[in-house]
Amino acid sequence: MKRSNRIGWAQVRAGVFIFVALLFAAGGVTLMGQKTKMFIPKGKLRVVMTDVAGLKEGAPVWLAGVDVGVVADIRFADPRRSNEVDIYLEVATKALKKIGPDSKITIKTRGLMGEKYVDITPSQQYFEKPVTVMRGTPVIKLDDVVQKAGTAFDRLNTIVESVTQGKGTLGRLSTDPALYNNSQADQ
């Protein structure tokens, strides 16, 4: 029997079918990696903040420490008028009903790599009609903490310098030899 080197139409169709199936499988894996909890009903929540501190799309959303959603989109609200940023969250519908005006929304960091996530404290009430827009609390930055620490150290240096110069009660106690001699004589 002689072997044919010609590729038949059936073989081409099978190859194309396998290639398309592999593309769909790769797309499905990619989509599943970007989205979590695909089959749970979700609602939208818009959070307005002045700074997102490096938050990215796809970051988790936690309500009382429970993973309830994902950051869907981040963009400037109205760049011509303000620097506020809108964060669009996809949150499980049941969890949305525990988010209200008394909830606090912040951006926090977890892990050694500094992965950002949205943290929401639950409301004391249960809302049948969930809120759709909330205002987030400002993020405390490391630069602000360092600046406050620098101010505190400046004040501490001023106090130490005034004590060294003999100013105030503590300064007089530390620099007056007569007080030391009197305390030693009493013993």
C-alpha positions in Angstrom: 0.0 0.0 0.0 1.2 3.4 -1.0 0.9 6.2 1.6 -0.6 9.5 0.4 1.1 12.8 1.3 -1.9 14.8 0.4 -4.0 16.4 3.2 -7.7 15.8 2.8 -10.4 18.3 3.4 -11.6 16.3 6.5 -8.2 16.6 8.1 -8.1 20.4 7.5 -11.6 20.7 9.1 -10.5 18.7 12.1 -7.3 20.8 12.6 -9.3 24.1 12.4 -11.9 22.7 14.9 -9.2 21.7 17.4 -7.4 25.1 17.0 -10.7 27.1 17.6 -11.5 24.9 20.6 -8.0 25.6 22.1 -8.6 29.3 21.5 -11.9 29.2 23.4 -10.4 27.2 26.2 -7.5 29.7 26.5 -10.0 32.6 26.5 -12.1 30.9 29.2 -9.1 30.3 31.4 -8.1 34.0 31.0 -11.6 35.2 31.8 -11.8 33.0 34.8 -8.5 34.3 36.1 -9.7 37.9 35.8 -13.2 37.5 37.3 -14.1 35.8 40.4 -17.5 34.3 41.4 -18.8 34.4 37.8 -22.1 32.7 38.5 -23.2 34.8 41.6 -25.5 37.7 40.9 -23.7 41.0 41.2 -24.6 44.6 41.5 -22.7 47.8 40.8 -21.3 50.2 43.3 -19.6 53.4 42.5 -17.1 54.8 45.0 -15.8 58.4 44.7 -12.3 59.1 46.1 -9.7 61.7 45.9 -6.8 59.2 45.5 -6.8 55.5 44.7 -3.3 54.9 46.0 -2.3 52.4 43.3 -5.5 50.3 43.3 -5.9 48.3 40.1 -8.7 46.8 38.1 -9.3 43.2 39.3 -8.4 44.0 42.9 -10.6 42.2 45.5 -13.4 43.9 47.4 -13.9 42.8 51.1 -16.9 43.4 53.3 -16.0 42.7 56.9 -13.1 40.6 55.8 -15.1 38.5 53.4 -14.3 38.5 49.6 -17.5 39.8 48.0 -16.5 41.3 44.7 -13.9 42.8 42.4 -12.9 46.3 41.2 -14.3 46.5 37.7 -13.1 49.9 36.5 -11.2 53.0 37.7 -11.3 56.4 36.0 -11.4 60.1 36.6 -14.9 61.3 37.4 -14.7 64.6 35.5 -11.1 65.5 34.7 -12.0 69.0 33.6 -13.7 70.0 36.9 -12.0 67.9 39.6 -9.3 65.3 40.4 -11.8 62.9 41.9 -11.6 59.3 40.8 -14.5 56.9 40.3 -14.0 53.3 41.3 -16.6 50.9 39.9 -17.1 47.8 42.0 -18.9 44.5 41.1 -20.2 43.2 44.4 -22.4 40.2 45.2 -26.1 41.4 45.5 -26.5 40.0 49.0 -23.4 41.8 50.2 -24.6 45.1 48.6 -27.6 45.1 51.0 -25.2 45.4 53.9 -23.5 48.5 52.5 -25.1 51.8 53.6 -24.4 55.4 54.5 -22.7 54.4 57.7 -20.3 52.0 55.9 -16.6 53.1 55.6 -14.8 52.4 52.4 -11.0 52.5 52.4 -8.2 51.2 50.2 -5.8 48.9 52.2 -2.7 47.0 51.5 -2.1 43.3 52.1 0.9 41.1 51.8 4.6 41.8 51.4 4.1 42.8 47.8 1.7 45.6 48.7 -1.4 44.3 46.8 -4.2 46.8 47.2 -7.8 45.9 47.9 -11.0 47.8 48.8 -12.2 47.3 52.4 -15.8 48.0 53.4 -17.2 48.0 56.9 -20.7 46.7 56.9 -23.7 48.9 57.7 -25.7 48.4 60.9 -28.8 48.1 58.8 -30.0 45.9 56.0 -31.1 47.7 52.8 -33.6 46.1 50.4 -32.6 48.7 47.8 -28.8 49.0 48.0 -27.0 52.3 47.6 -25.3 52.8 44.2 -22.8 55.7 45.0 -20.6 56.1 48.1 -17.8 58.3 49.1 -14.5 56.6 50.1 -12.3 57.8 53.0 -8.9 59.2 52.1 -5.9 56.9 52.1 -3.1 57.7 54.5 0.1 57.7 52.6 3.6 56.8 53.9 4.8 60.3 53.0 2.2 61.9 55.3 3.3 59.6 58.2 7.0 60.4 57.6 6.2 64.1 57.6 4.3 63.9 60.9 7.1 61.8 62.4 9.6 64.5 61.3 7.5 67.2 63.0 7.3 65.1 66.2 11.1 64.7 66.2 11.6 68.4 65.7 9.5 69.1 68.8 11.4 66.5 70.8 14.7 68.1 69.8 13.4 71.5 70.9 12.5 70.0 74.3 15.8 68.3 74.7 17.7 71.4 73.8 15.8 73.6 76.3 16.5 71.0 79.0 20.2 71.0 78.1 20.2 74.8 78.3 18.7 74.7 81.8 15.3 76.1 80.8 12.2 75.0 82.7 11.9 72.9 85.8 13.5 69.8 84.3 16.3 71.9 82.9 17.1 73.5 86.2 17.0 70.1 88.0 19.5 68.6 85.5 21.9 71.6 85.4 21.9 73.0 88.9 24.7 71.4 90.9 23.4 72.8 94.2 20.2 70.6 93.9 22.4 67.6 93.3 24.7 68.4 96.3 21.6 68.9 98.5 20.1 65.6 97.5 23.4 63.8 98.3 23.8 65.6 101.6 20.3 64.4 102.7 21.4 60.8 102.4 
